[in-house]
Amino acid sequence: MGLFSGLDKLGLGNMSNMDVFETEEKEKKETEEKTVHTLTEEEVLYDKSYKCPVCEHDFKSKSIRTGKVKLLSVDSDLRPRYQTTDCIKYDCVVCEKCGYAALTRYFTTITSAQAKLISQNITPSFKGIDSKAATYSYEEAVLRYQLALANAVVKKAKVSERAYICLKLAWLVRGMSENLLESDSDYTEKKEELEKQEQQFISNAYEGFKNSISKEMFPICGMDEYTFIYVTADLARRCKDYQTSLRFVSEIITSRTANSKVKDRARELKELIKQETQSGV
């Protein structure tokens, strides 16, 4: 006998084959389908308030809302890849009035002497920057980072800060390259040009990272000692300095204090170096 076999006596025989839980599951599925919404780039952003430490101008800069973007993967040089948007585009703050620019982590940590250098060497020639766009294109983001690099040089920032900006510029150019449309008539030319630009930034980042290891105290750029050495090792690989890269990799793997995660990455990097040297890449 069915679960509802007696309902025919009440004139409800058409319900004799109902699934007890079908309605609940169907409603749940329909509710989930209605609530699933992929956030746009604009929706994960908000205007964060800043006071410029150089000219004291109050302004706003685009920033990523906490918890609104999902990390999908990480490149070998620790470049993060996110769902929805490339968060790297929004990690540079620019004062629209005086032209002072820096990565978010360094923006407020500027001395009075450095601020004076900015006001004397950047501000007089600065023509302003568009700060009203709802989102930043890769081209706009690269321009902001280039301004931050110029500021870092002018204010005589630590080598590691300059190198870190170069690394992030390489990440931005890589993202720009990955988002090119293959259907464009000049796709090949653009791809080659962006690859050259990325390599130029990588080379400068490598030089700065390598020099910082022996001259600066850890943490550097927010990274502990072995994470920083690991990134330097990968930059060395990308510059085909395999001997130095392997030396850093070995230092990590044999360390008693490096954590297991960075050791695993070092082993993966060692295998990648092996593949490249054997194939002659």
C-alpha positions as CSV (number, residue, x, y, z in Angstrom):
1,M,0.0,0.0,0.0
2,G,1.2,3.5,-0.8
3,L,1.7,6.2,1.7
4,F,-1.3,8.0,0.5
5,S,-3.4,5.1,-0.7
6,G,-6.4,5.9,1.5
7,L,-6.8,9.4,0.1
8,D,-8.9,8.1,-2.8
9,K,-11.8,7.7,-0.3
10,L,-11.6,11.5,0.2
11,G,-11.6,12.2,-3.5
12,L,-7.8,12.9,-3.4
13,G,-6.7,9.8,-5.3
14,N,-4.6,12.0,-7.7
15,M,-2.2,12.5,-4.8
16,S,-1.4,8.8,-4.2
17,N,2.0,9.0,-5.9
18,M,3.3,12.1,-4.2
19,D,6.9,12.0,-2.9
20,V,6.9,13.0,0.8
21,F,10.1,15.2,0.5
22,E,9.9,16.3,-3.2
23,T,8.2,19.6,-2.5
24,E,10.7,20.6,0.2
25,E,13.7,19.7,-1.9
26,K,12.3,21.5,-4.9
27,E,11.6,24.6,-2.9
28,K,15.1,24.5,-1.4
29,K,16.6,24.2,-4.9
30,E,14.5,27.0,-6.3
31,T,15.5,29.2,-3.3
32,E,19.2,28.5,-3.8
33,E,18.9,29.3,-7.5
34,K,17.3,32.6,-6.7
35,T,19.8,33.6,-4.1
36,V,23.0,32.7,-6.0
37,H,24.5,35.9,-7.4
38,T,27.9,36.4,-8.8
39,L,29.2,39.8,-7.6
40,T,30.5,42.2,-10.2
41,E,33.8,44.0,-9.8
42,E,32.1,47.2,-8.9
43,E,30.0,45.4,-6.2
44,V,33.1,44.2,-4.3
45,L,34.6,47.7,-4.1
46,Y,34.0,50.6,-1.7
47,D,35.4,54.0,-1.2
48,K,37.9,54.0,1.6
49,S,38.8,57.4,3.2
50,Y,42.4,58.6,3.5
51,K,44.2,61.7,4.7
52,C,47.3,62.3,2.7
53,P,50.4,62.4,5.0
54,V,52.2,64.7,2.5
55,C,49.5,67.5,1.9
56,E,46.8,66.5,4.5
57,H,44.2,66.3,1.7
58,D,41.2,64.1,2.5
59,F,40.2,61.8,-0.3
60,K,38.8,58.4,-1.1
61,S,40.3,55.4,-2.9
62,K,38.8,52.2,-4.2
63,S,39.3,49.3,-1.9
64,I,38.2,45.6,-1.8
65,R,35.4,44.7,0.7
66,T,36.5,42.1,3.2
67,G,35.2,38.7,2.5
68,K,33.7,39.6,-0.9
69,V,36.3,37.9,-3.1
70,K,37.3,34.3,-3.2
71,L,40.9,33.2,-3.7
72,L,41.1,30.7,-6.5
73,S,44.8,29.9,-6.8
74,V,48.3,31.3,-6.3
75,D,51.1,31.5,-9.0
76,S,54.6,30.2,-8.2
77,D,55.7,33.7,-7.3
78,L,52.7,34.0,-4.9
79,R,50.6,36.2,-7.2
80,P,47.0,35.6,-6.0
81,R,44.2,34.9,-8.4
82,Y,40.7,35.8,-7.3
83,Q,37.2,35.2,-8.4
84,T,35.4,38.3,-9.8
85,T,38.2,40.7,-9.9
86,D,42.0,41.2,-9.8
87,C,42.4,42.6,-6.3
88,I,46.0,43.7,-7.1
89,K,44.6,46.6,-9.1
90,Y,43.3,48.2,-5.9
91,D,46.4,47.9,-3.6
92,C,47.9,51.2,-4.5
93,V,46.7,54.5,-3.0
94,V,47.1,57.8,-4.8
95,C,46.5,61.3,-3.5
96,E,44.7,63.1,-6.3
97,K,45.9,66.5,-5.1
98,C,49.7,66.2,-4.6
99,G,50.6,63.0,-6.4
100,Y,51.8,61.1,-3.4
101,A,51.3,57.3,-4.1
102,A,52.3,54.1,-2.4
103,L,51.2,50.6,-1.8
104,T,48.4,50.4,0.9
105,R,50.8,48.9,3.5
106,Y,53.3,51.8,3.1
107,F,51.0,54.8,2.5
108,T,50.9,56.2,6.0
109,T,54.5,55.2,7.0
110,I,56.3,58.2,5.6
111,T,58.7,60.5,7.4
112,S,58.6,64.3,7.3
113,A,61.9,64.3,5.3
114,Q,60.3,61.9,2.7
115,A,57.1,64.0,2.5
116,K,59.3,67.0,1.8
117,L,61.0,65.2,-1.1
118,I,57.6,64.3,-2.5
119,S,56.2,67.9,-2.3
120,Q,59.4,69.2,-3.9
121,N,59.9,66.7,-6.7
122,I,56.4,65.2,-7.4
123,T,53.7,67.7,-6.6
124,P,54.9,70.7,-8.7
125,S,54.6,68.6,-11.9
126,F,51.7,66.4,-11.0
127,K,48.7,67.1,-13.3
128,G,46.1,65.0,-11.3
129,I,44.7,61.5,-11.8
130,D,41.1,60.2,-12.5
131,S,39.7,59.0,-9.2
132,K,36.0,59.0,-10.2
133,A,35.9,55.7,-12.2
134,A,33.7,53.0,-10.7
135,T,36.5,50.4,-11.4
136,Y,40.2,50.6,-12.5
137,S,41.2,49.1,-15.8
138,Y,44.6,47.3,-15.9
139,E,46.0,50.3,-17.7
140,E,44.9,52.7,-15.0
141,A,46.2,50.4,-12.3
142,V,49.6,50.1,-13.9
143,L,49.8,53.9,-14.1
144,R,49.0,54.2,-10.4
145,Y,51.7,51.7,-9.6
146,Q,54.2,53.4,-11.8
147,L,53.5,56.6,-9.9
148,A,54.0,54.7,-6.6
149,L,57.4,53.5,-7.9
150,A,58.4,57.0,-8.9
151,N,57.4,58.2,-5.4
152,A,59.4,55.3,-3.8
153,V,62.5,56.4,-5.7
154,V,62.1,60.1,-4.9
155,K,61.5,59.5,-1.2
156,K,64.4,57.1,-1.1
157,A,62.3,54.2,0.2
158,K,63.9,50.9,1.2
159,V,65.0,48.7,-1.7
160,S,62.4,46.1,-0.7
161,E,59.5,48.6,-1.1
162,R,60.7,49.5,-4.6
163,A,61.2,45.8,-5.5
164,Y,57.8,44.9,-4.1
165,I,56.1,47.5,-6.3
166,C,58.0,46.1,-9.3
167,L,56.8,42.6,-8.4
168,K,53.2,43.8,-8.2
169,L,53.6,45.6,-11.5
170,A,54.7,42.3,-13.0
171,W,51.6,40.7,-11.6
172,L,49.4,43.4,-13.1
173,V,51.0,43.1,-16.6
174,R,50.5,39.3,-16.4
175,G,46.9,39.8,-15.6
176,M,46.5,42.2,-18.5
177,S,48.1,39.7,-20.8
178,E,45.8,36.9,-19.6
179,N,42.8,39.1,-20.3
180,L,43.7,39.9,-23.9
181,L,41.2,38.8,-26.5
182,E,42.7,36.3,-29.0
183,S,40.2,37.6,-31.5
184,D,41.9,41.0,-31.6
185,S,43.9,41.5,-34.8
186,D,47.0,42.7,-32.8
187,Y,46.7,40.0,-30.1
188,T,50.2,38.5,-30.9
189,E,52.0,41.8,-30.8
190,K,50.3,42.9,-27.6
191,K,51.0,39.6,-25.9
192,E,54.7,39.7,-26.8
193,E,55.0,43.3,-25.6
194,L,53.3,42.6,-22.3
195,E,55.5,39.6,-21.8
196,K,58.6,41.8,-22.3
197,Q,57.2,44.3,-19.8
198,E,56.5,41.7,-17.2
199,Q,60.0,40.3,-17.5
200,Q,61.4,43.8,-17.1
201,F,59.5,44.2,-13.8
202,I,60.4,40.7,-12.7
203,S,64.1,41.4,-13.3
204,N,64.0,44.6,-11.2
205,A,62.0,42.9,-8.5
206,Y,64.6,40.1,-8.4
207,E,67.5,42.5,-8.0
208,G,65.7,44.3,-5.2
209,F,64.6,41.2,-3.4
210,K,68.0,39.6,-3.6
211,N,69.7,42.7,-2.2
212,S,67.2,43.1,0.6
213,I,67.8,39.6,2.1
214,S,71.2,40.6,3.5
215,K,70.5,44.3,4.2
216,E,67.0,44.4,5.8
217,M,65.4,42.9,8.9
218,F,62.5,40.5,8.6
219,P,59.6,40.6,8.1
220,I,60.1,42.3,4.8
221,C,57.1,43.4,2.7
222,G,54.9,41.6,5.2
223,M,56.7,38.3,4.6
224,D,58.6,36.2,7.0
225,E,62.2,35.2,6.2
226,Y,61.6,31.9,4.4
227,T,58.5,33.2,2.4
228,F,60.6,36.1,1.2
229,I,63.5,33.8,0.3
230,Y,61.1,31.5,-1.5
231,V,59.7,34.4,-3.6
232,T,63.3,35.5,-4.4
233,A,64.0,31.9,-5.5
234,D,61.1,32.0,-7.9
235,L,62.1,35.4,-9.3
236,A,65.6,34.0,-9.8
237,R,64.1,31.1,-11.8
238,R,62.0,33.5,-13.9
239,C,65.3,35.3,-14.7
240,K,66.9,32.0,-15.5
241,D,69.4,32.3,-12.6
242,Y,68.9,28.7,-11.7
243,Q,72.0,28.3,-9.6
244,T,70.9,31.1,-7.2
245,S,67.3,29.8,-7.2
246,L,68.4,26.3,-6.3
247,R,70.6,27.6,-3.5
248,F,67.7,29.5,-2.0
249,V,65.4,26.4,-2.4
250,S,67.9,24.2,-0.7
251,E,68.2,26.7,2.2
252,I,64.4,26.5,2.7
253,I,64.1,22.7,2.4
254,T,66.9,22.0,4.9
255,S,65.8,24.7,7.4
256,R,64.6,23.6,10.8
257,T,62.4,26.6,11.2
258,A,60.7,27.1,7.8
259,N,57.1,26.0,7.9
260,S,55.9,22.9,6.0
261,K,53.8,25.0,3.5
262,V,56.8,27.0,2.3
263,K,58.9,23.9,2.2
264,D,56.3,22.2,0.0
265,R,56.4,25.2,-2.3
266,A,60.2,25.0,-2.4
267,R,60.1,21.4,-3.4
268,E,57.6,22.2,-6.2
269,L,59.9,25.0,-7.4
270,K,62.8,22.6,-7.4
271,E,60.9,20.3,-9.7
272,L,59.9,23.2,-11.9
273,I,63.6,24.2,-12.2
274,K,64.5,20.6,-13.1
275,Q,61.9,20.5,-15.9
276,E,63.0,23.9,-17.3
277,T,66.7,23.1,-17.3
278,Q,66.2,19.6,-18.8
279,S,63.9,21.0,-21.6
280,G,66.1,24.0,-22.2
281,V,63.2,26.4,-21.7
